[in-house]
Amino acid sequence: MARVAARLSTEGKQSTHPVDEVLPVPKLALYGFQHVLAFYAGAVIVPIIVGSALKLSPEQLVYLINADLFTCGIASIIQAWGIGRIGARLPLIQGVTFTAVSPMIAIGLGAGGGTAALLVIYGAVITAGIATFAFAWLPAKAFRMVMRLFPPVVTGTVITVLGIVLIPVGLNDAAGGLGSPDFGEPKNFAYAGGTMLFILILMKLGRPFLSSIAILLGLVVGTGVAFLLGDAKFGDVGKSDWIGVTTPFHFGVPKFEWFPIVLMLIVMLITMVETTGDTYAVGDIVGKEVDSETVARALRADGAATALGGVLNSFPYVAFAENVGLVRMTKVKSRFVVVAAGVFMIILGMLPKAAAIVAAVPHGVLGGAATVMFAMVALAGIQTLGKVDLKEEKNALIVGVSLAFALLPATVPVFFTKHMDADLSSLLNSGVTLGATAAIVLNLIFNGPAKDNAHDVPAAGARALAEAEVDTAPGAGATAADVPAAVPAQAAAPAPAAEKADDADPSPSPSAP
């Protein structure tokens, strides 16, 4: 009898896919916290950069960081655990997308900065989240038609543009923060250079775990050195509460303005490609079939999390590619590890003192880490473009002209600030928006929509994007920086299930949380 019970138990275990395996609590906690470490730097940098650009007070910045972490936890649990037909039920961590950084700063500055600017941003974020959620319920054929607009030549160009546009943001921080009294002083560049060197040394060591948290360690060590030299102030940590709860619409009722909404919709189109790529990539890594319904569920989670982010004082959400790389490195496939990570994030999001410590990171140190991450974004885009035949003149034109459009706002800012309506300027005064729009339009003119095959769109293009992302980065958000572990070469091969699912409308997944 005991033998029969043991055999039935073994068979039961064998019938459970590793993705759906619930590990013992100690392992869940350990592996979940490791995901948080790999994710943390990228998670907090977005609210720091946006809040600093909008001239928020230290207290407001602390609140933004807490709100971000709290919502990240909820979003990750929705994505990994799944609620009905929402959530991919794969080990995917959700975090704020770097794609939105430049557009949100443009919207915020156009609205005059401060908390008033946040209200305009949140109105656009909520609308874009609802639109993304609705889009993911479209029939399979309509869903594919939109994804055909994003072949590798477009996604590669967009990510390259994103990195190029964000690098000056990192360099401004490396100089001490634009507008600060000590902007441009050598000591700021010394902190930035030292932080960058430390990160590069960790990456050179090639240890997978150290590499995955290199950015976090760089921020910690750089801030420690600055503190010893008297340039990191932690006075606000003592003033902060131990416990703080994120409340809906903390800064006021969101404002819904047309142009910022359009801009955020463009951002969400780009993030949909990112999440699609990450979903295929992690499916390949964990050996779980990914079809159009799985992708749709992942995008619904993105949309729901983004709308929730606007309500809970945070920003647009996307699947984090660096955590996809961490899944491959650790070979821990259980989605419940991500659920555990989500619980840790929620707890961290309720600790204002922890956020106050992060907010005290000197601009020079932050700039050194951010510059590394943003440079890796550009490299990820270049890697994706490496899969494109750039000997074809039309593809070369798409990339080159799109990059030129992306540099226009930074090169000739006066055109947008003095010779354009304020609302129109908030939409167009963004290199990401202009570069992405140019890439999509030029690709349609020269190449037309991509082939209507599951393995071409989005598997080859989007998975190439995820592969490039996972292959290059030290640790930041969504497109910003991903752990240096490549998705296996076979990840680029078409998934059989995707082809099958292509001709049918999505149907409810039988799997349960």
ABEGO torsion letter per residue (X at the ends): XAAAAAAAAAAAAAABBAAABBBBAAAAAAAAAAAAAAAAAAAAAAAAAAAAAAGBBAAAAAAAAAAAAAAAAAAAAAAAAEBEABEAGBBBBBBBBAAAAAAAAAAAAAAGEEAAAAAAAAAAAAAAAAAAAAAAABBAAAAAAAAAABBAAAAAAAAAAAAAAAAAAAAAAAAGEBGBAABGBAAAAAAAAAAAAAAAAAAAAGBAAAAAAAAAAAAAAAAAAAAAAGABBAAAAAABBABBBBBBGAAEBBBBBAAAAAAAAAAAAAAAAAAAAAAAAAAAAAGBBBBAAAAAAAAAAAAAAAAAAAAAGBBBBBBBAAAAAAAAAAGBABAAAAAAAAAAAAAAAABAAAAAAAAABBAAAAAAAAAAAAAAAAAAAAAAAAABBAABAAAAAAAAAAAAAAAAAAABAAAAAAABBAAAAAAABBAAAAAAAAAAAAAAAAAEBBBBBAAAOAAAAAAAAAAAAAAABAGBBGAABBBBBBBBAAAABBBAAAAAAAABBBBBBABBX
